[in-house]
């Protein structure tokens, strides 16, 4: 199985109780379990992590770059101002999909810009927790394409 990290930033551990009108009612444990199950069905070994510590997140991004591991990243509030996080993402050696549960472009002005987006492979925003599943499907298809190329 191909490994994929799903990394979640600040406050995402409070999903299900934090502003359900914005982020939905799915709890963080429910989200994590559903992503591991969906990944398995796609032939992916999905590891889901969450931190409120920016340094820990940067360490995980370095780990993924060193190992060539694809990442699904919800940088949360850090996406709007953390140059350190952006610089860690820029070091990626495999695809990285930036995911936002809410449509950040319809929210407060300060949320309209992500410093991470310019160095991510792609961005999914506003599709609720389904955005994570779409990112995993995209990455799984990438592994399938690599396998097909290698077989030629």
C-alpha positions in Angstrom: 0.0 0.0 0.0 1.1 3.5 -0.7 1.4 5.8 2.3 -0.4 9.2 2.5 -0.3 11.6 5.4 -3.5 13.6 6.2 -2.3 16.6 8.3 -4.7 18.9 10.1 -3.8 22.2 11.7 -4.8 24.3 14.5 -8.4 23.9 16.0 -9.3 21.0 13.7 -9.3 18.6 16.6 -12.5 20.4 17.7 -14.5 19.4 14.6 -18.1 18.5 15.4 -18.2 21.1 18.2 -16.5 24.1 16.7 -18.9 26.2 14.7 -20.9 23.4 13.2 -22.7 25.9 10.9 -19.3 26.4 9.2 -17.4 23.1 9.6 -20.3 20.6 9.9 -21.2 18.1 12.6 -18.6 15.4 11.8 -16.3 15.0 14.7 -12.5 14.8 14.3 -12.4 11.1 15.3 -15.2 10.3 12.8 -13.3 12.2 10.1 -10.1 10.4 10.8 -11.7 6.9 10.8 -13.6 7.6 7.6 -10.3 8.7 5.9 -8.4 5.7 7.0 -11.3 3.5 5.7 -11.6 5.3 2.4 -7.8 5.2 1.9 -7.8 1.5 2.5 -10.5 1.0 -0.1 -8.3 3.0 -2.5 -5.2 1.0 -1.7 -3.7 3.7 0.4 -2.2 3.5 3.9 -3.6 6.7 5.3 -2.2 8.2 8.5 -4.3 11.1 10.0 -2.6 13.6 12.3 -3.7 16.8 14.0 -1.8 19.4 15.9 -2.2 22.9 17.4 1.6 23.3 17.4 3.0 24.9 14.3 6.5 23.5 14.9 5.1 20.0 15.1 3.3 20.5 11.8 6.5 21.7 10.1 8.3 18.7 11.4 5.7 16.4 9.9 6.0 18.2 6.5 9.8 17.8 6.6 9.2 14.1 7.4 6.9 13.8 4.4 9.4 15.6 2.1 12.3 13.4 3.3 10.3 10.2 2.7 8.6 11.4 -0.6 5.2 10.8 1.0 2.1 12.5 -0.5 0.1 14.8 1.8 -3.4 16.0 2.2 -3.0 19.2 4.3 -5.6 21.3 6.0 -3.4 24.1 7.3 -6.4 25.8 8.9 -5.6 29.4 10.1 -1.9 28.9 9.4 -2.7 29.0 5.7 -3.3 32.7 5.9 -0.1 33.9 7.5 2.5 31.2 8.2 5.5 31.7 5.9 7.3 29.0 7.9 4.5 26.5 6.9 4.6 27.7 3.3 8.4 27.2 3.2 8.0 23.7 4.6 5.4 22.8 2.0 7.7 24.2 -0.8 10.2 21.5 0.1 7.7 18.8 -0.8 8.9 15.9 -2.9 5.5 14.4 -3.6 2.0 15.8 -4.3 0.4 17.9 -1.6 -3.3 18.8 -1.8 -4.4 21.7 0.4 -7.9 21.2 1.8 -10.3 23.6 3.5 -13.6 22.4 4.8 -15.3 25.8 4.3 -15.2 28.0 1.3 -12.6 30.4 2.5 -13.4 32.8 -0.4 -16.9 33.5 1.0 -15.7 34.2 4.5 -13.8 37.0 6.1 -11.5 38.9 3.9 -8.4 37.7 5.8 -9.2 34.1 4.8 -9.3 34.8 1.1 -5.6 34.3 0.6 -3.5 31.3 1.4 0.3 31.5 1.5 0.3 27.7 1.0 -1.7 27.5 -2.2 1.1 28.7 -4.5 3.3 25.8 -3.5 0.6 23.1 -3.2 -0.2 20.7 -6.1 -3.8 21.6 -5.8 -6.5 23.1 -3.6 -9.9 21.9 -2.6 -12.2 24.3 -0.6 -15.8 24.5 0.4 -16.8 20.9 -0.1 -17.0 20.1 3.6 -15.2 16.9 4.8 -15.8 15.5 1.3 -12.8 17.6 0.2 -10.5 15.2 2.0 -12.0 12.2 0.3 -11.6 13.8 -3.1 -8.0 14.6 -2.3 -7.3 10.9 -1.4 -9.0 9.8 -4.6 -6.8 12.1 -6.7 -3.7 10.9 -5.0 -4.8 7.2 -5.5 -5.3 7.9 -9.2 -1.8 9.4 -9.3 -0.3 6.2 -7.8 -2.3 4.2 -10.4 -0.9 6.3 -13.2 2.7 5.8 -11.8 2.1 2.0 -11.7 0.9 2.0 -15.3 3.9 4.0 -16.4 6.3 1.7 -14.6 4.7 -1.3 -16.2 5.4 0.0 -19.7 
